[in-house]
Amino acid sequence: MGVFGLAWPAGLVAFIPHWQSYTGLWVASLVRLVFGVTLWLVAPSSRAPVVLQVLVVPAISLAFARAWSVGAVVMGGFILWSVVA
């Protein structure tokens, strides 16, 4: 994404709204989780294992927080929908 943003900043800005939907948020969270877990697994064989593992923690934590937040919004919306006539 960094190279994409450097090469075509307007394209990066145009790409962002695609991730601002319900599905986009779930896909982004899943990609972030997969990236974080993969980075955690390959970190021990890297030149800087501790640094990579430290970088993984915020990536995974934020993805989990977003996923749970989306779930809470969906559940709250469903409850509201089901009780409001």
Sequence and secondary structure as in RCSB ss.txt:
>XXXX:A:sequence
MGVFGLAWPAGLVAFIPHWQSYTGLWVASLVRLVFGVTLWLVAPSSRAPVVLQVLVVPAISLAFARAWSVGAVVM
GGFILWSVVA
>XXXX:A:secstr
 HHHHHH HHHHHHHGGGGSSHHHHHHHHHHHHHHHHHHHHHGGGSS HHHHHHHHHHHHHHHHHHHHHHHHHHH
HHHHHHHH  
